[in-house]
Amino acid sequence: MSAIPTAAEVLDGIDLSGRTALVSGGYSGIGVEVVRALAGAGARVLAPARRPAKAAEVLAGIEGVEVGELDLADQGSVASYADSLLAAGRPLDFVIANAGVMACPETRVGAGWELQLATNHLGHFALVNRLWPLIGPGARVVSVSSTGHHLSGIRWDDPWFETGYDKWQAYGQSKTANVLFAVHLAALAQGREVRAYSLHPGAILTPLGRHLQADDLDAVMTLDESGQPVLPDFRSPEQGAATAVWAATSTELDEHSGAYLEDCHLAEVVGPGPQTTYGVKDYALDPDDAARLWAWSAEQTGLDAFSSGT
Ligand SMILES: NC(=O)c1ccc[n+]([C@@H]2O[C@H](COP(=O)([O-])OP(=O)(O)OC[C@H]3O[C@@H](n4cnc5c(N)ncnc54)[C@H](OP(=O)(O)O)[C@@H]3O)[C@@H](O)[C@H]2O)c1
């Protein structure tokens, strides 16, 4: 195995026959390789897409994949897709919440929600809460976050950027939300033996960077010892998919539900201080903030699978 394994290498020797995975954004970048690896190990894979025709084209030839229609930025679309799965009634063993947008121009959806938080967090929050009846004992929910969560915690005083938009703060906030979501889901789902994780997949050249401008390079560069900017250590999409499939399947993680992962290991917790290119910020693991975000998200979406009141 190479230093950074591929998703197929992580799943080598693991038989997922009879298991079902749902992978959002499974028709581009990292997601395609998550789908390919899980299907290659024998799983049936649901690949909901906001562009189903594109997804069918990209995923043609991978056996065991079912494309569906889902726009995570549209709560009505999330409801329709979830209803179709609930009607079919087949249990889900893995939910890989991978789809995402990054640093896009200010865009409002639904009730005026900012697009990155609406898509990256609230779309997946609604999807998992709606699909909860299908997510039974032994299942895992994996939230694909990013080191980008270092850019912002939850902006409790202005989550929707009503006082001025910053595309990197918005991405950072949404990626912190991905981590906090897994933290609180892990706590809520303990009794049902469902586990939840979040992760940074590494830096991979994918269409995610479609909104980047020349001056955004600073946001993705690090400085070497002499202070010169260097590009991230890019990895292939197959390597970028490795930590997600590891999170979904590794028995090493059984006792670590709620953890944030990178490079197929538990990430180091980093506190305030200089920006790092690794690790998980302590604010993203805060259980009180995780509970607060869950309650806020339930209020925004009107959904909470763990409350009899919604
Ligand atoms: N690439 C990296 O270096 C990197 C680093 C850290 C974290 N990540 C995270 O990894 C995940 C995957 O990123 P990627 O690099 O593979 O990006 P990508 O190639 O752009 O894939 C993102 C996928 O999400 C889908 N998506 C976006 N908005 C959606 C919506 N409203 N409804 C449904 N699907 C939607 C996209 O669909 P369309 O094709 O239709 O737009 C696409 O299939 C993201 O969560 C990202 O934050 C990536």
PDBQT file of the ligand as one rigid body, heavy atoms in Angstrom, charges set to zero:
ROOT
HETATM    1  N1  LIG A 401     -11.294  18.714  -3.372  1.00  0.00    +0.000 N 
HETATM    2  C1  LIG A 401     -10.707  19.061  -2.242  1.00  0.00    +0.000 C 
HETATM    3  O1  LIG A 401      -9.500  19.417  -2.201  1.00  0.00    +0.000 OA
HETATM    4  C2  LIG A 401     -11.455  19.035  -0.959  1.00  0.00    +0.000 A 
HETATM    5  C3  LIG A 401     -10.782  19.360   0.225  1.00  0.00    +0.000 A 
HETATM    6  C4  LIG A 401     -11.488  19.349   1.413  1.00  0.00    +0.000 A 
HETATM    7  C5  LIG A 401     -12.823  18.977   1.443  1.00  0.00    +0.000 A 
HETATM    8  N2  LIG A 401     -13.453  18.668   0.281  1.00  0.00    +0.000 N 
HETATM    9  C6  LIG A 401     -14.884  18.300   0.370  1.00  0.00    +0.000 C 
HETATM   10  O2  LIG A 401     -15.109  17.126  -0.381  1.00  0.00    +0.000 OA
HETATM   11  C7  LIG A 401     -16.461  17.086  -0.865  1.00  0.00    +0.000 C 
HETATM   12  C8  LIG A 401     -16.460  16.707  -2.340  1.00  0.00    +0.000 C 
HETATM   13  O3  LIG A 401     -15.727  17.687  -3.031  1.00  0.00    +0.000 OA
HETATM   14  P1  LIG A 401     -15.074  17.473  -4.462  1.00  0.00    +0.000 P 
HETATM   15  O4  LIG A 401     -13.739  18.079  -4.408  1.00  0.00    +0.000 OA
HETATM   16  O5  LIG A 401     -15.242  16.068  -4.915  1.00  0.00    +0.000 OA
HETATM   17  O6  LIG A 401     -16.004  18.474  -5.308  1.00  0.00    +0.000 OA
HETATM   18  P2  LIG A 401     -16.788  18.323  -6.686  1.00  0.00    +0.000 P 
HETATM   19  O7  LIG A 401     -15.980  17.523  -7.639  1.00  0.00    +0.000 OA
HETATM   20  O8  LIG A 401     -17.215  19.684  -7.060  1.00  0.00    +0.000 OA
HETATM   21  O9  LIG A 401     -18.056  17.448  -6.241  1.00  0.00    +0.000 OA
HETATM   22  C9  LIG A 401     -19.076  17.998  -5.454  1.00  0.00    +0.000 C 
HETATM   23  C10 LIG A 401     -20.355  17.260  -5.763  1.00  0.00    +0.000 C 
HETATM   24  O10 LIG A 401     -21.401  17.863  -4.969  1.00  0.00    +0.000 OA
HETATM   25  C11 LIG A 401     -22.515  18.054  -5.827  1.00  0.00    +0.000 C 
HETATM   26  N3  LIG A 401     -23.385  19.146  -5.377  1.00  0.00    +0.000 N 
HETATM   27  C12 LIG A 401     -23.102  20.453  -5.255  1.00  0.00    +0.000 A 
HETATM   28  N4  LIG A 401     -24.214  21.123  -4.917  1.00  0.00    +0.000 NA
HETATM   29  C13 LIG A 401     -25.219  20.223  -4.833  1.00  0.00    +0.000 A 
HETATM   30  C14 LIG A 401     -26.600  20.300  -4.543  1.00  0.00    +0.000 A 
HETATM   31  N5  LIG A 401     -27.205  21.474  -4.302  1.00  0.00    +0.000 N 
HETATM   32  N6  LIG A 401     -27.313  19.169  -4.544  1.00  0.00    +0.000 NA
HETATM   33  C15 LIG A 401     -26.752  17.980  -4.813  1.00  0.00    +0.000 A 
HETATM   34  N7  LIG A 401     -25.450  17.832  -5.114  1.00  0.00    +0.000 NA
HETATM   35  C16 LIG A 401     -24.695  18.953  -5.113  1.00  0.00    +0.000 A 
HETATM   36  C17 LIG A 401     -21.885  18.431  -7.161  1.00  0.00    +0.000 C 
HETATM   37  O11 LIG A 401     -22.849  18.327  -8.181  1.00  0.00    +0.000 OA
HETATM   38  P3  LIG A 401     -22.666  19.107  -9.585  1.00  0.00    +0.000 P 
HETATM   39  O12 LIG A 401     -21.579  18.366 -10.304  1.00  0.00    +0.000 OA
HETATM   40  O13 LIG A 401     -24.014  18.973 -10.215  1.00  0.00    +0.000 OA
HETATM   41  O14 LIG A 401     -22.280  20.507  -9.238  1.00  0.00    +0.000 OA
HETATM   42  C18 LIG A 401     -20.790  17.391  -7.233  1.00  0.00    +0.000 C 
HETATM   43  O15 LIG A 401     -21.296  16.151  -7.679  1.00  0.00    +0.000 OA
HETATM   44  C19 LIG A 401     -17.038  18.481  -0.572  1.00  0.00    +0.000 C 
HETATM   45  O16 LIG A 401     -17.901  18.385   0.544  1.00  0.00    +0.000 OA
HETATM   46  C20 LIG A 401     -15.816  19.331  -0.234  1.00  0.00    +0.000 C 
HETATM   47  O17 LIG A 401     -16.110  20.365   0.664  1.00  0.00    +0.000 OA
HETATM   48  C21 LIG A 401     -12.810  18.668  -0.920  1.00  0.00    +0.000 A 
ENDROOT
TORSDOF 0
